[in-house]
Amino acid sequence: MNNTKKPNFTILFFSIILGIFMAGQFKQNIPILAPVTISSIQAMQNEINAVNKEIEDVKKLTVQRTEQLRILESIALGDEDIIDILETELQNTKIASGLKEVEGPGIIVRMEDNMSETAFGQEYDLDLIHDIDVLRVINDLKGAGAEAISINGQRILSISEIKCRGPVIKVNDKSVAVPFVIKAIGDPKLLNAAINAPNTYAYALRTIDQLNIETTIEDHIVVPEYNGRFNFSYAKPLKEGD
């Protein structure tokens, strides 16, 4: 009887060992899958949109460089008037640098303090428009593709300052007071979404702080040229060969 039980015990022992070995192999081969959430899908979509935008920018830059090369080749062959080409380049440079008045479709944003009776006595930050509020709205418009922006007639450039000075704010060293009227030229739908879509900064100012922010979409908006001064204390042109 002992001899009969011994083979069965041996088979059982090796079966257990084989089962443990196979279970370990299966465990090692099972991939770890992260849960899919709405936020992860949105993050992935944002990355895809960013990459697509970079591709479009590269395509536009390639077209521009190709056109410039064609012009230079035409000049070398004597087929183009150099004066006309330089004048066109000068106008394009002025538009890109904000030194020329421009027009086009876009959006007008009007920002005012909350002057209702229920606002008085609340915290200071809750019922007045501040420089940071204007700056955040402008940054959102830039992020939505605004090609030209002005505040109360002052053109906004990368060097424009927006600072609080008591009841007014300073823009390009000029004092402007409420209502702050921001004009932005670009895709009206994208610019409007940057102000009115939920979770935007302007939406929070209007719905939470109860500040007066109105938007209108226009087919024809005029943004003036920059009339301030350029003061560069640290940035210097790079010399050739450096």
C-alpha positions as CSV (number, residue, x, y, z in Angstrom):
1,M,0.0,0.0,0.0
2,N,2.8,2.4,0.7
3,N,4.2,1.8,-2.8
4,T,0.9,2.7,-4.3
5,K,0.5,5.9,-2.5
6,K,4.0,7.1,-3.1
7,P,3.6,7.7,-6.9
8,N,0.3,9.5,-6.3
9,F,2.0,11.8,-3.8
10,T,4.9,12.4,-6.2
11,I,2.4,13.3,-9.0
12,L,0.5,15.6,-6.7
13,F,3.7,17.3,-5.6
14,F,5.0,18.0,-9.1
15,S,1.5,19.1,-10.1
16,I,1.5,21.8,-7.4
17,I,5.0,22.9,-8.4
18,L,4.0,23.1,-12.1
19,G,0.8,25.1,-11.2
20,I,2.8,27.6,-9.2
21,F,5.3,28.0,-12.0
22,M,2.6,28.5,-14.6
23,A,0.8,31.0,-12.4
24,G,4.0,33.0,-12.0
25,Q,4.5,33.0,-15.8
26,F,0.9,34.2,-16.4
27,K,1.3,36.9,-13.8
28,Q,4.5,38.2,-15.4
29,N,2.9,38.4,-18.9
30,I,-0.2,40.3,-17.8
31,P,0.2,43.9,-18.9
32,I,-0.5,46.7,-16.4
33,L,-3.3,48.8,-17.8
34,A,-3.9,52.3,-16.5
35,P,-7.5,53.3,-16.0
36,V,-8.9,55.6,-18.8
37,T,-10.5,58.7,-17.4
38,I,-12.1,61.8,-19.0
39,S,-9.1,63.9,-17.8
40,S,-6.6,61.6,-19.4
41,I,-8.5,61.6,-22.6
42,Q,-8.7,65.4,-22.6
43,A,-4.9,65.6,-21.8
44,M,-4.2,63.3,-24.7
45,Q,-6.4,65.3,-27.0
46,N,-4.7,68.5,-25.9
47,E,-1.3,67.0,-26.8
48,I,-2.6,65.9,-30.2
49,N,-3.9,69.4,-30.8
50,A,-0.6,70.9,-29.8
51,V,1.3,68.6,-32.1
52,N,-1.1,69.4,-35.0
53,K,-0.7,73.1,-34.4
54,E,3.1,72.7,-34.5
55,I,2.8,70.8,-37.8
56,E,0.6,73.6,-39.3
57,D,3.1,76.3,-38.1
58,V,6.0,74.4,-39.7
59,K,4.0,74.1,-43.0
60,K,3.3,77.9,-42.9
61,L,6.9,78.6,-42.2
62,T,7.9,76.3,-45.1
63,V,5.6,78.1,-47.5
64,Q,7.0,81.5,-46.4
65,R,10.6,80.5,-46.8
66,T,9.8,79.0,-50.2
67,E,8.2,82.2,-51.3
68,Q,11.2,84.2,-50.0
69,L,13.5,81.9,-51.9
70,R,11.5,82.4,-55.0
71,I,11.7,86.2,-54.6
72,L,15.4,86.1,-54.1
73,E,15.9,84.0,-57.2
74,S,13.7,86.4,-59.2
75,I,15.8,89.3,-58.0
76,A,19.0,87.6,-59.0
77,L,17.5,87.0,-62.5
78,G,16.4,90.7,-62.7
79,D,12.6,89.8,-62.8
80,E,11.6,91.7,-59.6
81,D,11.8,95.3,-58.5
82,I,13.8,95.3,-55.3
83,I,12.2,98.6,-54.1
84,D,8.7,97.0,-54.3
85,I,9.9,93.9,-52.5
86,L,11.5,95.9,-49.7
87,E,8.4,98.0,-49.3
88,T,6.2,94.9,-48.9
89,E,8.6,93.5,-46.4
90,L,8.6,96.8,-44.5
91,Q,4.8,96.8,-44.3
92,N,4.7,93.1,-43.1
93,T,7.3,93.9,-40.5
94,K,5.3,96.9,-39.2
95,I,2.2,94.7,-38.9
96,A,4.0,91.9,-37.1
97,S,5.7,94.4,-34.7
98,G,2.5,96.3,-34.0
99,L,3.7,99.6,-35.6
100,K,0.8,99.7,-38.0
101,E,-3.0,100.0,-37.6
102,V,-4.8,96.8,-38.5
103,E,-8.3,95.7,-39.0
104,G,-10.2,92.5,-39.1
105,P,-12.9,90.3,-37.4
106,G,-12.7,89.6,-33.8
107,I,-14.2,90.3,-30.4
108,I,-14.7,93.2,-28.0
109,V,-14.5,92.6,-24.3
110,R,-15.9,95.2,-21.9
111,M,-14.8,94.8,-18.2
112,E,-16.3,96.9,-15.4
113,D,-16.4,96.9,-11.6
114,N,-19.4,95.4,-9.8
115,M,-21.2,98.6,-8.7
116,S,-24.3,96.9,-7.3
117,E,-25.4,97.7,-3.7
118,T,-24.7,94.1,-2.7
119,A,-21.1,94.4,-3.7
120,F,-20.3,97.2,-1.2
121,G,-18.7,96.0,2.0
122,Q,-17.3,92.9,0.4
123,E,-13.7,92.1,0.1
124,Y,-11.7,94.4,-2.1
125,D,-10.7,91.8,-4.6
126,L,-14.3,90.7,-5.2
127,D,-15.9,93.9,-6.6
128,L,-13.2,95.7,-8.6
129,I,-11.3,94.9,-11.8
130,H,-7.5,94.7,-11.2
131,D,-4.5,94.7,-13.4
132,I,-4.0,91.0,-12.9
133,D,-7.6,90.4,-14.2
134,V,-6.9,92.3,-17.3
135,L,-3.6,90.6,-17.8
136,R,-5.1,87.1,-17.4
137,V,-7.9,87.9,-19.9
138,I,-5.3,89.2,-22.4
139,N,-3.2,86.1,-22.0
140,D,-6.3,83.9,-22.7
141,L,-7.0,85.9,-25.8
142,K,-3.4,85.4,-27.0
143,G,-3.6,81.7,-26.3
144,A,-6.8,81.6,-28.5
145,G,-4.8,83.1,-31.4
146,A,-5.4,86.8,-31.2
147,E,-3.3,88.5,-33.8
148,A,-3.7,92.1,-32.5
149,I,-5.0,93.4,-29.1
150,S,-5.6,96.8,-27.6
151,I,-6.9,98.2,-24.3
152,N,-8.7,101.5,-24.4
153,G,-6.9,102.5,-27.5
154,Q,-3.5,101.2,-26.4
155,R,-1.9,98.6,-28.5
156,I,-0.6,95.6,-26.5
157,L,2.9,94.2,-27.4
158,S,5.2,91.8,-25.6
159,I,6.9,94.8,-24.0
160,S,3.6,96.5,-22.9
161,E,3.3,96.9,-19.1
162,I,0.0,96.5,-17.3
163,K,0.3,97.8,-13.7
164,C,-2.2,98.9,-11.1
165,R,-2.1,102.6,-10.1
166,G,-4.8,103.1,-7.6
167,P,-8.2,103.5,-9.3
168,V,-6.6,103.2,-12.8
169,I,-4.1,100.9,-14.5
170,K,-1.0,101.9,-16.5
171,V,-0.8,100.5,-20.1
172,N,2.2,101.6,-22.2
173,D,2.9,104.2,-19.5
174,K,-0.6,105.7,-20.1
175,S,-3.4,105.7,-17.4
176,V,-6.6,104.0,-18.4
177,A,-9.7,103.6,-16.2
178,V,-12.8,101.5,-16.2
179,P,-14.6,100.4,-18.3
180,F,-11.7,98.5,-19.8
181,V,-12.5,97.9,-23.4
182,I,-10.3,95.1,-25.0
183,K,-10.3,94.7,-28.7
184,A,-8.8,91.5,-30.2
185,I,-8.5,90.5,-33.9
186,G,-8.6,86.8,-34.7
187,D,-10.9,83.9,-35.1
188,P,-14.1,85.2,-33.4
189,K,-15.3,81.8,-32.3
190,L,-12.0,80.9,-30.6
191,L,-11.7,84.3,-29.0
192,N,-15.2,84.2,-27.7
193,A,-14.7,80.8,-26.2
194,A,-11.6,82.1,-24.4
195,I,-13.8,84.5,-22.5
196,N,-17.2,82.8,-22.2
197,A,-16.4,79.0,-22.0
198,P,-16.7,77.4,-18.6
199,N,-13.5,77.1,-16.6
200,T,-11.9,80.2,-18.2
201,Y,-10.7,83.1,-16.1
202,A,-13.2,85.6,-17.4
203,Y,-16.0,83.1,-16.8
204,A,-15.0,82.9,-13.2
205,L,-14.8,86.6,-12.8
206,R,-18.3,87.0,-14.2
207,T,-20.0,84.1,-12.4
208,I,-18.2,83.9,-9.1
209,D,-17.0,87.5,-8.4
210,Q,-20.0,88.9,-10.2
211,L,-17.9,91.4,-12.2
212,N,-19.4,93.0,-15.3
213,I,-17.8,91.4,-18.4
214,E,-19.6,91.7,-21.7
215,T,-18.4,90.4,-25.1
216,T,-19.5,91.2,-28.6
217,I,-18.4,89.6,-31.8
218,E,-17.6,92.0,-34.7
219,D,-16.8,91.5,-38.3
220,H,-14.7,94.7,-38.5
221,I,-12.5,95.8,-35.6
222,V,-9.7,98.4,-35.8
223,V,-6.7,98.0,-33.5
224,P,-4.4,101.1,-33.5
225,E,-0.6,101.0,-33.9
226,Y,1.7,101.1,-31.0
227,N,2.7,104.7,-30.2
228,G,4.9,104.1,-27.1
229,R,8.6,104.1,-26.8
230,F,11.0,101.2,-27.1
231,N,13.5,101.1,-24.2
232,F,16.0,98.3,-24.3
233,S,18.4,98.5,-21.4
234,Y,19.7,94.9,-21.6
235,A,18.8,93.4,-25.0
236,K,21.4,94.2,-27.6
237,P,21.7,93.1,-31.3
238,L,23.8,90.0,-31.8
239,K,26.9,90.9,-33.8
240,E,27.7,88.8,-36.8
241,G,30.2,86.1,-36.1
242,D,29.3,85.8,-32.3
